């Protein structure tokens, strides 16, 4: 192997058999009896028996609710999401006619209040000054070792930015704020440039790197840098801006934000913290879910002849649930949420904008198919799994469709999520630094056995 190569199983040749034996040994010795989790009342996934997250911290950044408390009982309710005390519906409605919704949201999450006009203008100018990467960095870091998974490229670039920082280890709130703003501003460039680099070096496509333009929002500059023409409609920019707002934050307990809290509590630097959170978000159970939704709908469209035939669509959805179709996991992606029951407010809002964009793009038939699947899937899942808890669509259900209509390639679906979520991570990192004083260290119950040591010559 060269330093740039890793062997896969098929290429290992004479190593294949001993490696297989090691893998078999691993599988024999690392299985834990699932009944032990019940015996020791282990909160698997940090959730109780009802699926509710175990309380591990306090936050003022955001609030996620799915129940009303009536006479001491929790009753399922329409989902609600609050950023620093502001209802997400009010925030989005207040952005009508405004171009810098995501920037306003960044300010709100970091500083705990909405900016005035002058404050927003100043903040937008600060962000633009930080929205740059040197030609040297793009050439020597972004374009080196390009690969199809842009999330990995983003991690590598962020960790390398550590070496470009004159004060990378300082975890004072003031320095972390400076680092956070820089990373929020630079992440869109890193993602888009990494994608162009991948297309050029791995797909032999023409390489073009376009700098962001001052006076444009982060959403507008993403479309500008991504598209060869650099052109976009007002609605396209608005929809992407709203999508970024909706994905910016979702409580301290989601996997990537909890990762932020965990690694921040160790006293590590900002670049390591963000890279760790991106690693969490990359997982298909978290940020990669919208890609699975899009793949699922491509499969549905390929196998259902009449998209308007409710019986035909339902029949195919049952095949998916019975592991007879699509990826044979039995999952209808984009349906269900760990917290929300009756509705996910992010999905409700994004669905409205998806409908507007579908009308502009002439894709009303596809949008109608999404609505039909959404309407059928919740009931079918409840019937299949014998659930009493309602199953609603989550934000991933329409986000992939929105990104596809915006011409955003699949390779950038999860990176767009990361671009949106880094303000939330930053707010939680600052909150952890300013308020917590202990490293996060939950306990694991040892259920193995103690064994007498035997010298190697006697084994």
Secondary structure, 3 states (H helix, E strand, C coil): CCCCCCCCHHHCCCHHHHHHHHHHHHHHHCCCCCHHHHHCCCCHHHECCCCCECCCCCCCCEEEEEEEEECCEEEEEEEEEEECCEEHHHHHHCCCCCCCHHHHHHHHHHHCCCCCHHHHHHHHHHHHHHCCCCHHHHHHHHCCCCCCCHHHHHHHHHHHHHHHCCCCCCCCHHHHHHHHHHHHHHHHHHHHHHHHHHHHHHHCCCCCCCCCCCCCCHHHHHHHHHCCCCCCCHHHHHHHHHHHHHHCCCCCCCHHHHHHHHHHHCCCCHHHHHHHHHHHHCCCCCCCHHHHHHHHHHHHHHHCCCCCCHHHHHHHHHHHHCCCCCCCCCCCCCECCCCCCCCCHHHHHHHHHHHHHHHHHCCHHHHHHHHHHHHHHHHHHHHHHCCCCCCCECCHHHHHHHHHHCCCCHHHHHHHHHHHHHHHHHHHHHHHHHHCCCCCCCCCCCCCCCCCCCCHHHC
